[in-house]
Amino acid sequence: MPNIDQFKIIAMDMDGTVLNSEGELDIETVKSINKLISLKKEVFFATGRMPEAARKHLERSNMSGFIISNNGALIIDILDGKVILDKRLNKELVDYAIELHEKKI
């Protein structure tokens, strides 16, 4: 089992991992997250969701606003809106891909 001291950053998936069956952070998970933060660990979500879907979960803990979202295509500080990385596909490319799919090319 790894020693927590060797880690500076802890990224957690949301669905099926830290969220319970009701899609919420339970109190024990919040306590664990806050304990890690008190140990000076940077704790954030890495999720396939869009950033806003994580906001209420951030508010239940002492986590910073950093989120890796959109399956890794966007890293943002949701609290101040600062974009760290944005590699999402643009709308034109997505529309073109859909058009090709519909034509079965």
N, C-alpha and C positions, 0 to 999 in steps of 0.2 A: 504494500500500500504506500503510495507516495506521501511524502511529508508536505503539508500545506505551506510550510515556510519556503519551499523552493518555487512557489508560484507567485507571480506579481499580478497577473491578470486572470480572471475567471469569466469565461463566456458561457452562458447557459441558454439552451434551447427552451422554448416556452411550452408548446403543445406536446403533451405526452411525456414531459420531463418535469419541469418545476410547477406547472399548473395542475391543479387537482381535476377530478372528473367533472366538476362544475365550471372549469375554465378559470379558476381563481388561485391566487397564492394563498396557501393556508398559513396560519399563524406560525407554525414551526418552521416553515420555509422562510418566512420573513425574518424570523429570529436568526436563522442560520446565515442568511444574506447579510444582515446587519452585523453579525459577529465577524464575518469575513471582512467587511468594510472597516470595522474597528481594529482589525489586524493590518490595516493599510493595504488591503487588496483592492484592485480595481475590478468591480463586478458589473457585468452588463449582459443584456440579452443578445443573442444571435438567433434570428428567426426568419422564417419565410414570410411572416406577416409584414404589413406596411407599418411604418413607425408609430402612427397614432394608436394602433391596436395595443401597444405596450404601455402607453402613458399611465393608465390607471394602476398598472402593476408597479411602475416606478414610484408612484405616489404613496404606495403602501410600505415602501422600504426607504432606506437612505441611499439608494443607488443614484449614481450620477445619471445624466440624461443620455449618455451614449448608447446607441443601439446599432447593431449590425442587422439590417433588415432587407426585405425584398430578396431573400435567398443569397445575401452577400453583396448584392449590387449597390446598396446604399448604406453608408455609415454616416450617422447624423447625431448631433446633440439635440435631442427633441425639446429640451427645455429652452434653448435659445435659438433654435433653428439653424445653427451652423452646420453646413454640410462639409464633412471630412472627405468623403469619396462618393462619387455618383457615376456608376457605370451601367445604369438602367438603359434598356433599349429605347430608342426614340419611337414615337407613335407611328411615323411613316414606315419604318422598318417592320414594325409589328403588323401594320395594316397590309403591307406587301406580302409578308409571310402568310397571313390569313388568306389573302387573295390567291396565292399560289396553292395553298392547301385546298381551297374550295374548287379550284380548277383541276386539282389532282395532278399537277405538273411534277 
